[in-house]
Amino acid sequence: MENLINELKLKVIDALNLEGMTPQDIADDAPLFGEDGLGLDSIDVLELIVLLEKNYGIRLATPQEGKKVFQSMAVMADYVAANRTK
Amino acid sequence: MRTVNIPSGTSLADLYREHVGDYPKFFKMDTACKLGFLLAELLVKEDPDRFVPREDRAVLVFSRFGSLSDDRNFAASMEELASPALFVYTLPNTVTGEIAIRNKYAGETSAYVLEAFDPDQILNQICLAFQDRNTRSVLAAWVDCPSDQEWNAIGWLIELEDLLPPAEGHHCCHGHSGGGCCHHHDEEEGGGHHCCHHHDEEEGGGHHCHCKENKQE
């Protein structure tokens, strides 16, 4: 799981152009949205949905579903591990 | 009036780190928006009331190519999965929006796609913006970005006072109904000193600058 979390962090940093950020800067349980977390916005949610489909074959039906999955890197990794098709 | 330009090939990331550094959304922007954003930063960074919300500064951006560079990137992304982050920049007026959001400007914002760089047309639009009585400053830019690697980017910050005459006033604005333009007059024209007068509340409430001959006694 540790490896998957790290892999996801790298992909998120790349996909969302989080310039100057490293995996170490993102705590596993830190919220991804809101001012206390990474400060991602609704467009970022859509980009993360694309990321999951492209890399792991996971299709999320709605952005609302994405908000649950994208609570934190740890939650996202759990979801990917349980639902990935590639 | 202040003027800045960003030569083609400049590292926009380096320019951002040197002059801004506190706005990570910059890295999500397309190249045209990065250019417009940086031009604005360079023009207004010395403003004493930076980030105080204001409605009296208009933002006008002109180009030949609009958002074509990002349009191409978005079209390429559709070959696999369309990128939402690229999609949101597939409009020419996202440049003016990014500048207004960053600086808390709530005045006029306009984006124009021209056939070619046309100083007269640009000046005309700037003067038209000043005919709104709320507008006392215009941040204008030519952001021409056919690709992510090549561009022409120049920005101007014009205050209403710039269009009014200096002591020996040679600049003159004519307010035309349905259109406005600024003319520069030489001493020879009419033989006297020309000056412009700024009226706030008269004649429809806009900024009407009139040319008036002041013959020296």
Contacts between the chains, C-beta under 8 A, distances in Angstrom:
chain1	res1	chain2	res2	distance
A	15	B	85	7.9
A	16	B	28	7.2
A	16	B	85	7.4
A	17	B	27	4.2
A	17	B	28	5.2
A	17	B	85	7.8
A	18	B	24	7.2
A	18	B	27	7.5
A	19	B	13	7.2
A	19	B	24	6.3
A	19	B	26	7.9
A	19	B	27	4.1
A	20	B	24	7.9
A	39	B	24	7.8
A	43	B	84	5.4
A	43	B	85	5.8
A	43	B	88	5.6
A	44	B	85	7.5
A	46	B	84	3.6
A	46	B	85	7.7
A	47	B	83	6.8
A	47	B	84	5.4
A	47	B	85	4.9
A	50	B	81	4.9
A	50	B	82	7.7
A	50	B	83	6.6
A	50	B	84	6.8
A	53	B	81	6.2
A	54	B	80	6.6
A	54	B	81	5.4
